[in-house]
Amino acid sequence: MERNADKTLGLLSIARKAGKLQTGEDSVGAMLAEHRARLVLLAADAGPATVRRVLARTEGTRQRVITLAYDKQTLGAALGRPSVAVAAFTDVSLALAFARTLPEPDAALMTDLEERVRRVKDRAENGRHTKTRKS
C-alpha cells in the first residue's frame, strides 16, 4: 500500500513539473471553465464550500471529479506547497496513469479515461488534432 501511495504522489509531482497539473481553486476553476480539466482531484479534507463549487462547475460536463484518501497537507507536500485542496490534470494520458495507481480505481472512471485516451490517439494519427499554422 505504501509503495502505491508513493507512486501515486510521485505521479502528481511529475505532472506538476510537466505543467499538466493545476492546483488551487482559482487555477482549477479556470481549467474547468475552459473544459481543459481531464480529472479533478479533491483532498479528503477539502472544505465543503470548495467541494460544492467544484461539483457545481463540473455538473453537466464530462470532467470527472474524485476525492482522494490524502489530506491537503499530504497533497501539498507532494506538490511543493503548504497544502492543496483541489488539483486538476489537463492531460488525459497522465490522468489515466494516475488513476491506475489508485488502490481501488473506479471502473467507470477507468473506462472513461481509456476511451478518451483512445480518441486523442486516433485524432493524432489521423491528423485531426494538429494546431492551425499560419502560412
N, C-alpha and C positions, 0 to 999 in steps of 0.2 A: 504494500500500500504506500509506504513512504517513498519508494522509488518512483511509482506512478505520480505521486504528488510533486516530486522534484521535476519530473519530465513535463508535467502539466504547467507548472510555474515557469520552468525554463523556456517553454514554447511561448509563453506570454512575453517574456523578456526579449526573445528573438524577434517576435512580431513587432514589438515596440521599436526596437532598434532598426528594423527594416522599414519603419514608417507605415506599417499595416495594422496598427492597433492604436485607437484613440482612447484617451482616458479623460474622465471628468464629465460632469453633466453637460456643460456647455459644448465641448467638442463632440461628444456623442450625440447630443441633440442636433448639432449641425449635420452630422452624418446621417442621422435619421431623416431629417428634413429633405436631404438630397437623395434619399434612398440608396445610400452607399454603405450602410451598415449591413454586414452579412450575418453577423452573430453578435448579439448584445449580451454582456456578462454582468450580472449583479452580484455584489458581495452578499454573503449570508446575513450580515448585519446592516445592510443598506437601509436607510431611513424610509419610513412609509411614504413620505412625500416624494422622494426620489423614485421609488418603485412605481408609484401612481403615475408620475409624469412620464417615465419611460414606457410603461404599458399603454398609456394614452397615445403616445406618439407612434407606437408600433401597431396599434389596433387597425385592422383592415389592410395591413401590408404583409409582405412575405418576409419581413425582417423578424428573425427569431430571437427570443429572449430566454436565457436560462439563469437560474440562481445557483451559484457555486457553493461549495461547502467551506470556502475560505472566507475569513473575515476581511474587513477593509485594511487592517494593518498588514496582514499576510500578503494580500494582493499588492499593496503599496510597496512592501519590501521587495517583492519580486520585480517591480517595475521602477524601482529607484525613487519612490515618492513616499511621503509620510503615510498616506492612506489613499485607497482608491475604492470608491463605492460602485462605480459603473465604468465599463470599458466596452469597446466595440471593435471587432475585426472588420477591416474593409476589404480583405482578400478572402474569397470563398475557399480556396485551397488550404490556406493556413487555418481557417475556421474549422474545416473538416479534420485536419491533422490534430488540432486542439481537441475537438470533440472525441476523437479516437483515444485520447489519453485519459479521458474521464473514467472513473471507476465503474459507473453504471450509465453509459450513454443511452439516451432516449432513442428508440428505434425510429420513430417518426422524424426526429431531428437528423439522424444519420442518413436516412433515405433522402430527405430534402436536400441536404448538403451535397450528397453524392450526385444527385440529379443536376444540381446547379453547377458542380464542377464539370460534369459531362457536357453540359450546354456551353460552358465557357470554352472548353477544349474544342468542341465541334465548331464554334464560331471562329476560333483562331485558325483551325485547319482549313476552313472554307473561306478565309479571308474576309469574313463579315465583321470582324472585331478589330479593325485597324483604325488608327486615327486619321482624320482628314488632313491631307497635306496640301499646302498652298503651292500652286505651280507658278 
